[in-house]
Amino acid sequence: MKARDNKLKTRIIDSTSRLFFERGFSRVSMAQLASDLGISKKTLYQHFPSKQALLYEVVSNMMNENGKIIEGIVNDRGMDFHRKLSRLMNHISGLVGRMARPFGEDLRRNAPEMWDEIDRFRREKILLNFRKLLEAGIRQGVFRKDVDPQLMTLMFATLMQNMVDPKLFSQIPFTAAQVFETIVEVVFRGILTEPARINFLKKIKEESK
């Protein structure tokens, strides 16, 4: 019975995540979620007492999964540095794209406490691992030695903060992923050493396919 309940709970979270990211959580009702899952509202409420509780579970699940993926990439000793860097940037690109409109806009407006949790995740997981990778790249001669990891991380943090601003993407004809990919290419062209530049740009295109 417990295994079946856990399986249903996982299915609820997966289905809810898809709908929340597509439409924004405030535009999805518990009745719609139950209908999409083919279960009764009573069953849904037995697992999650409110939509707010379900939102918390969706956001927590997203942060946990992506935190593990990011740390796994950065700490993978079997992956060469160029592929590690390109894989990390492509993963963050996808994550940024999901966190733009409509979900990010909805969170900022209607669930600011959840948005604060995501902002904490951005600082504690994404930016710390980004700096760790920068420092490793400087030691390995992939990045120029005159690059300051603290300053680059600050710049990257500012870019990411603006990247998930829903107002930005209501004013430009580009997706979050398109903007992020362009920023990554421009920034890393500047800080990579000459031998590393060609290799990195080649691999980031391979990873994005």
N, C-alpha and C positions, 0 to 999 in steps of 0.2 A: 504493500500500500504506500509506504514511504517513498519507494523508488518511483512509483507511478506519479505521486504528487510532485516529486522533484523534477520529473520529466515534463509534467504539465507546466510547472513554474518556469522552467527554462524556455519552453515554447511560448509562454505568455510574454516573457521578457524580450525574446527575439522578435516576435510579431509586433509588440508595442514599440520597440526601438525603431523598426522600419517605418511604422506609421508616424511616430513622433518626428523623426528626421525628415520625412517627406512633407509633412503638413504643419508641423509645430504642435506641441502637446495640447495647447489650449483649444485647438480645432478638432481634437479627437475626444469623443465621449467614451465613457466606460461601456455604454451600450454598443457603440461601434466596435470597440475592442472585442467584446464578447461575441458579437456577430461574426467578426473576421476570424475568430478562433474556433467558431462552431461550438461554443459553450454558453451556459446561462450566465446572466449577470451575477446570480447568487454564487456560482462556482468561482467566478472571477473575484468577487469580494471576499470569499473564503481565503484566497491566497494573498490578496492585497486589499486592505480595508478602505483605501481611497486612491484617487488618481495621483495625489501628491506622493503617496507611498510608492506607487508604481514608478513615478518619475524619478524619485530618489534611487530606486533600484536600477533603472535604466542608465542613469548618469554614473552611478557607482560601478556598474558592470562595464560601461564604456571606459572609464578611467583605469580600472583594474586590468582589463584586457590590453589596452593600448600601452599602459605602463610596462607590462611584462614584455610586449613586443619590442618597445623602444630599448629597454634594458638588455633584452636578448640580442638585439642587433649590435649595440655598443660593446657588449661584453663577449661577443663571439670571437674566440681566438682563431677559429678556422677560416674566417672570412678576411680577404685582403682589404686594406684600408679604403681603397677607392670604391669597392662595391659596398662596403659598410656605410660609407658616407652617402652614396647615391641611394641606397636602400632606405636609410633613415630619412633623407630629404623627401623621397617619394611617399613614404608612409605619412610623414607630417603633412605633406601636401593634401593627401586624401582626408586626413583628419580635419584639417583647416576647412576643406570644402564642405564637410558634413556639419561643421560648427557655424557656418555662415547662415544665410537665410534658408528656410524660415525658422529653424529650430533655435539658433542663437538669438535671434531677435525676440522670439517668444520667451526664452529664458530670462533675458535681460529685463524685459518688461513685466513678466508675470511671476517669475520665480528667481528673484535676485540672489537668494541664498544658495541656490543651485549653481548659478553663474559664478558666484564667489568660490565654490568648490572646484569648478573647472579652472578658474584662474589660479588657484593654489596648485592644482595638478600641472598647469602650464609651467609654473615657476619651479616646482619641486622635482618634476620628472623630465619634462621636455628640455628646459633650459639648462638644468644641471648636467644632463647627459650630452647636450649639445656642447657645452663648455669642455666636458671631459674628452669628447671627440676632437675638439679643436686643439687641446693641449697635446693629445697623442699625435695629431697630425703635424704639429710643429716639431715635436721630438723626432718624428720619422722623416722629416724633410719634405712632407707633402705640402704644407703651408709655409709661407715665408716666415723667417725667424723674427721679422720686425712686427708681425701681427700681434696685437695685444688681445689675449683670450677674453679678458674681462670686458673690454670695450666692444669686441665683436659680439659677445653674448648680450650685452646691453642693446646693441643695434638690432640684433635678431629678436630680442624680446619686444622692442618697440614695433618692429615690423609685424610680428605675430599679433600684438595687441590691436593694431590697425586692421590686420587681415580679417579678423573675426567681427569687425564692426559692421553690423547690417546696413548702416547708412551708406557706407562706401559702395557696396554692390548694388544699391538702388540707383546710383548715379553714374555707373560705368557699364559698358557693354561686355564685360568679361566676368568669368567665373572666378571664385576664390582660388581654385587649382591653377588656372591659367596665370593669374597674377603671381601666385607663389612660385611657380616654376620659372617665371621670368626673373623674379627677384633672386632666386637661388643661382641661376646661371650667371647673372650680372655680378653678384657678390662674390661667388667663388672664382670667377674669372680673375678677379682682382687679388685674391689672397693666396691662390694656388701657385706653387712654383711652376716654371715653364714645363718641365717634363711631366708633372702631375696633371696639368690642365687638360690636355688632350685625352688622357686616360679617363679622367673623371667625367668629362662631358659625354664621352662615348658610353660609359657605363650607366649614367643617369638616364640616357635615352633608352638603353636596353631594359632597365628596370621599369620604365614607365609603359612599356609595351604590354 
